[in-house]
């Protein structure tokens, strides 16, 4: 039960702190330019990798949801002393 309270407190703190830190971040100046890199050569072998990885990630997420939802035995009932 103590862990539940601690996790709620950490969640509340992060919800308050992150927007505050984002607002305090320095603004990019015109002198700040993004890095530019040119790629030479044939990248044909990597073109399908993004699609394959995204399908794998979606499959892993669905498998995790199914595993969490299946539950197996029902542990909602109280234990006997």
N, C-alpha and C positions, 0 to 999 in steps of 0.2 A: 504494500500500500504506500510505503514511503517513496518507492521508486516512481509511482504514478504522480505524486505531488512534485517530486523533483523534476520529472520530465515536463510537467505542465508549467513549472516556473521557468525552465530553460526555454521552452517554446514561447512563452509570453515575453521573455527578455529579448529573444531574437526578433520577434515581431515588432518590438519597439526600437531596437538598436539598428537594424538594417536600414530602414528608411532614413534614420538620422545620419548614419555614416554615409549613405549615398548622397544626401543633400550637402554634406560637408566636403565631398570630394572636389578636388580642384577642376576648374573648367579648362578644357583644351584651348590652347591659344593658337593663333594662325601659324606660329613657328613649329607647332607640334604636327608632324606629318606621319602618316602610317608608313610602315616599312613596305618596300616594294621589292619583289623578287621575281625574276623571270625564270621560267622552267623551259629547258630545251630537251628535245628528245621525244621519243614515243612513249606515251603513257597509256596505251591501249589496254595493257594488262590490268590496270587499276580502275578502268571505267565502270565495271560491273561490281566492284568490291563494295561500294556504298549501298547498293540495293541489297546485296546479299547479307551484309551486316545488319541492315535495318530489318530485314525479314527475320533474321536470327534473334535480334533484340525483341521484336514483337512476339515471337514464338516463346522466348524465355519468360517474358512478362505474363503471357497467357498461361503458361505452365505453372508459374508461381501463384497466380490467382486461383487456378483450379486446385492446386495442392493446398493452399490455405483454406479454401472454401470447403473442400471435402471433409476435413476434420477427422474422419475415422470414428473414434469413440467419443461419446458426448461427455465432456468433463464439467458440465454446468451443475451437476448434482453434487451436494455436499458429501464429504468423506466421513465415514464412521470412525469414531475414536478407537 
